[in-house]
Amino acid sequence: MDRKYLALNSALLFWLLALVAWCFNARSLTWLFAALTLMAFAIPLLSNQVNLMFKKQKITEIDKPEMIAPAPVSEKEPTAVEKHGTTVIASDVHFEGNIVSGGHVYVHGTLTGNIDSKESLIKIMRGGQVEGNITCRELIVDGKVIGQCSGDVIEICENGQVTGTLLYRTLAVKKGGVFSGQAEVLPALAEKNNVVGLMKENVPDTPELIPLQKL
C-alpha cells in the first residue's frame, strides 16, 4: 500500500479510537488518539514538501546551462583586396611624403612627394595637384602635375596640366590639356615566344626624343 494512503488510513483509525474514548469519558486516551490523528495527517504533507524541494533542485541543476569557453578567434589573413587597396587623398588634404601602393591611387587634394604604383592606375582628379615623380601603369591627369611621369599609358584630360618629363608608350592629350617639358617614348615590351633561340629584332637602345609643344 502506498505510504500516503497508509497514513490516511492510520489517521482515520486514530480518529475513530478518539471518538470511542470520548464516548467512554476517557479524556487522556481521547487526547492521545487526537494527537496521533494530527500526526498521521501531517506526515504525508511534510513528505510531499520535502519531495518537491528535492525535485526543484534537480530541475535547476539539469536546466543550468554549461559554461562553454569561446573558441579562439584566429586573425584573418589580409585578402587580395586588402593587400592592394585603393588610396585616396581627399580634396581638403595636403600630404607631404612618398606613396608606394599596390593598388589604384586617386588624388583630389595636394601631394608633395613621389607616387610609385607600377602595376596600377593613378588619377589626378580635377583640383588635385602633385609635385613629385609618378611611376605607374596608367596615368590620367585632370589636375596639375609638376615632375617626371612614367607609365605605359599617359592621358592628359581637358583640365590637366603637366610640367616636366613624360616617359610613356602611349600618350593622349585631349583638347584643353597642357603639357610643358620633354617627352620620351619608352621601348616596347618584350614579347614572349615559345621557340628557344628565337630573338626579337633589335630595338635601339637610345629612345627617340619627341618634343611636344604647349597647347
N, C-alpha and C positions, 0 to 999 in steps of 0.2 A: 504494500500500500504506500502511496505517496506520503511524504512527510507532512505536506500541507493538510491533507485530509486526515491523517493520524492526529495532528494537533487539534483540528476542529472537532473530531470525534471525542478526543480527550476532554476538550473544553465543555462539550455538551454533557458528557458523563459527570464531570465535576459539578456542573450546574444542577443536574438532577439530584446529586448527592447533597448539595447545599440546600435544595428545596426540602428534601426529606428530613435533613437535620433541623431545618427551621420548623417543620411541622411537629417534630418531637421536642421542640423547645430546647435544642442543643446548640446554644449560640456559639460556643467555641468551635464546634465542628462546622457550623454554618460559615463562620468567617474563614476558616481554613480552606473549605472547598471553594468559597468565593475567590480567595486569593489564587488558588490553583487554576480556577477558570480563567482569571485575567492573565495569568502567566501562559496558559495554553493558547490564548488568543494573541498574546504579544510575541511569542516565539516565531511564528511564521512571518509576521510583519517585519521583525528585525532581520530575519534571514533574507527576506526579499530585498531590503535596503542594502545589505552587505553585498548581495549578488549584483545589484545594479551598479554599485560603486566599482566593483572589480571589472564589470563589463565595460564601463566608461573608460577606465584606464587602458584596457586592452584596445578599445577602438581608437583612442587618441594615439597610442603607440603605433598602431597599424597605419593610421592616416597621416602620421607625421612625415613630411617629405624629407627625403635624404638630401644632404648637402653634397652637391656634385661640384668638384673643383673645375673652374673653367679651363678649357683646353688652351694651351699656349698659342698665342697668335704669332704666326710666322710673318716676318717682314716681307712684304710683296716686292719682288724684283721689279725694277722700272721697265715698263714696256717700251716698244719702239717709239711710240708717240711721245712718251715722257723723255726718252733719250734725245729725240730730235724734235723738240717742241718749237713753237713759233715765238720769236722775240719781237716785242712791240715797244717802241719808245713813244710815249704819249705826246700830244701836242704841247702840253704845258711843262715838259721835262727838258732840262738841259743836262745832258750826260757827258762827262769827261772821262775818257778811258777807252781801251780797246775791247772789242767784242769778237769772240770766237764762238761760232754756233754751228751745229749740225743741221739746223732747220732754217726755215724762212725768217727773214728779218724785215720788219716794216718800221720806217722812221717817219713819225709825224712831227716830232719835236726837233731839238738841236743836239747834234752829236759832234764832239771834238775828240777824234781818235780814229783808229783803223777798224774796219769790219772784215772779218775773214769767215766766209761761209761758202767754201769751194763747191759743194755739191748742191746748193740750194739757190733760192730766189732772194734777192734783196731789192726792196722797192722804197724809193724815197718819195713819200707822198707830197701832195701839194701843200706848201707851207713848211715842209721839212727841210733841214739843212745839215750837211755833213762836211766837216773839214778834216780830211784824212784820206788814206788809201782804202780802196774797196776791192776785195777779191771774192768772186762768186761765179756760179754757173750762168745765171741770168740776172741782169741789172736793168731795172726800169726807173728812170729818173723823171719825176714830175715836180720836183722841188729844186734844190740848189746843192751842187757838189763842187768842192774845191779839193783837188788831189788827183791821184792816179787811180784809174778804174780798170780792172782786168776781169774779163769774163768771156764766155763763149758767145753770148748774145747780149748786146747793149742797146737799149732803146731810150731815146730822149723824147719825152712827150711834149705837148703843146706848151706847158708851163715850165719845162725842165731847163736848167742852166748848168752846164758843166764847164769848169775851168781847170785845165791840167792836161793829163795824158790819158789816152784811151788805148788799151790793149784788147783786141777783140777778134772774133772770127766772123761775126755778123753784126752789122751796125745799122740802125734805123733812126733817123732824125725826122720827127714829124714837123709839120708847119707850125712855126711859133717857137720851136725848140732852139736853144742857143748853145753852141759849143765853141770854146776858145782854147786853143792849145795844139798839141800834136796827137796824131792817131797812128797806131801801128797795128798791122794785121798779124795775128798770131799764126804759127804754122798749123796746117791741118792735122787733125788727129790721125794717128797711125791706124790703118785698118787691119784687123786680124784676119789671117788666112790659115787654112788647114794644111797647106803644102809646105813641107820643110824645105828651106833653102830659097823659097820664093821671096824676093825682096821687092819692096815698092820703089818706084822711081825716086831718085834723089831729090830732096826738097832743099832749096837753097837755104844755107844757114842764116844768111842775113835777111830778115824780113823787110819787105818794101815799106817805106815810109810814105803815107798818103796824107798830105796836109789838107785840112778842111778849113774852109773859110767860115767866118761868122755869118750866121743867117740873120 
